[in-house]
Amino acid sequence: MASFAFISFVGLRKSSPEKHHHHSLTTLPKCIAPSQAHYRRLNVVAAKTSPKITGRNLRVAVVGGGPAGGAAAETLAKGGIETFLIERKLDNAKPCGGAIPLCMVGEFELPLDIIDRRVTKMKMISPSNIAVDIGQTLKPHEYIGMVRREVLDAYLRDRAATSGATIINGLFVKMDKPQEKNAPYVLHYNAYNGKTGSTGERMSIEVDAIIGADGANSRVAKSIEAGDYEYGIAFQERVKIPDDKMQYYENVAELYVGNDVSPDFYGWVFPKCDHVAVGTGTVTHKPDIKKFQLATRLRTHDKILGGKIIRVEAHPIPEHPPSKESGGEGSPGRRCGGVCDEMLR
Ligand SMILES: Cc1cc2nc3c(=O)[nH]c(=O)nc-3n(C[C@H](O)[C@H](O)[C@H](O)COP(=O)(O)OP(=O)(O)OC[C@H]3O[C@@H](n4cnc5c(N)ncnc54)[C@H](O)[C@@H]3O)c2cc1C
């Protein structure tokens, strides 16, 4: 599991040379708020002709606005499909490490300014705290991108909206399946109420298909009885550390291994724009996650000493796609495994 995760997140796979190289690797990037990110158009990839059903566009609802949902909605909208993207929490930040391989930058056409840091030095640190440099296989143009999920996810959703998708801030509750041929799915959701800051009015929309990208514990998957699947829990603290300590992490990411930090994953310290993210995860020992997090912090010793925790995040994250495919009734399918799944290939 650890090596599996490692390969997927630190991106040690074949990649094509980087085309755009705007910042030098030592440049300290400025912190970009999600809304300030620079968006540019994709050269896409979706069908040129719009699928029509009796004189109208096909309608698809994508439930979940993480990377899988944002990317799916953009592709659908670009293909001329009337697309609704439903996300319960638009400022949601997943505590996944946010390390992305170079291939993802190309495949998702990510602009470089949403990448906080382009790290070339990786250290794997043993249970007895022996550090081994593992970034040496990177070629001169290669790096591991460090993103903040609130920035990446918002960017992908906004790009879907620019392509024509309607973004709905709401909690998907349930769906009514079509009872006769050509009848629509009726999808029920609680719209977010901006005034009270809570879920508000019950709403429904009719669509021809539903894509489940609602992550771990997917309600879409349950609705279509797509089967159970495993999920991981991730815990992460964003820590603002003193400038002299931040200098060490400017171009370094650390992976801590050992049963103290996680029996089946690894602990990490990944540099973000002006702070570091310290986290860990587990699939097999979820109740112990806080203990693993404390151990990860302790393992960093004085490297983050004097730091201030500015944000704490914990979230279940889909680990594998459901084992059973769903024969056309909406598809949590492999995209439910999300970006990670994409990175594994
Ligand atoms: C410990 C750990 C560390 C990881 N580290 C990395 C890493 O460094 N790099 C990396 O690339 N990947 C990492 N991953 C994997 C990565 O987090 C996942 O692959 C990714 O989040 C999956 O994306 P997704 O869009 O499928 O799901 P999610 O990101 O979970 O998105 C699902 C979305 O659906 C929304 N939603 C859920 N239910 C509803 C509902 N009923 N109505 C409306 N909206 C709903 C949620 O709010 C959420 O925004 C890590 C995973 C773990 C467990």
The ligand as a Gaussian input file, in Angstrom:
#p B3LYP/6-31G(d) Opt

LIG

0 1
 C       -4.133000       9.892000       2.993000
 C       -4.350000      10.246000       1.538000
 C       -3.405000      11.057000       0.915000
 C       -3.576000      11.388000      -0.421000
 N       -2.635000      12.174000      -1.011000
 C       -2.752000      12.489000      -2.305000
 C       -1.769000      13.305000      -2.949000
 O       -0.789000      13.750000      -2.355000
 N       -1.964000      13.601000      -4.263000
 C       -3.075000      13.147000      -4.941000
 O       -3.208000      13.476000      -6.113000
 N       -4.008000      12.370000      -4.364000
 C       -3.878000      12.047000      -3.071000
 N       -4.848000      11.269000      -2.486000
 C       -5.988000      10.802000      -3.289000
 C       -6.958000      11.933000      -3.604000
 O       -7.286000      12.641000      -2.435000
 C       -8.239000      11.327000      -4.220000
 O       -7.872000      10.515000      -5.300000
 C       -9.161000      12.418000      -4.752000
 O       -9.589000      13.286000      -3.728000
 C      -10.376000      11.766000      -5.388000
 O      -11.098000      12.768000      -6.050000
 P      -12.678000      12.645000      -6.253000
 O      -13.078000      13.850000      -7.026000
 O      -13.024000      11.295000      -6.761000
 O      -13.291000      12.657000      -4.778000
 P      -13.257000      13.782000      -3.665000
 O      -12.034000      14.620000      -3.801000
 O      -13.486000      13.107000      -2.362000
 O      -14.494000      14.685000      -4.037000
 C      -15.811000      14.278000      -3.791000
 C      -16.643000      15.532000      -3.693000
 O      -18.009000      15.171000      -3.600000
 C      -18.639000      16.018000      -2.664000
 N      -19.819000      15.311000      -2.170000
 C      -19.837000      14.170000      -1.451000
 N      -21.094000      13.798000      -1.189000
 C      -21.894000      14.727000      -1.771000
 C      -23.300000      14.892000      -1.858000
 N      -24.155000      14.009000      -1.307000
 N      -23.787000      15.962000      -2.513000
 C      -22.938000      16.865000      -3.090000
 N      -21.599000      16.756000      -3.034000
 C      -21.079000      15.696000      -2.390000
 C      -17.568000      16.280000      -1.605000
 O      -17.823000      17.473000      -0.878000
 C      -16.315000      16.368000      -2.457000
 O      -16.007000      17.692000      -2.853000
 C       -4.705000      10.915000      -1.141000
 C       -5.661000      10.119000      -0.507000
 C       -5.483000       9.769000       0.816000
 C       -6.502000       8.881000       1.501000

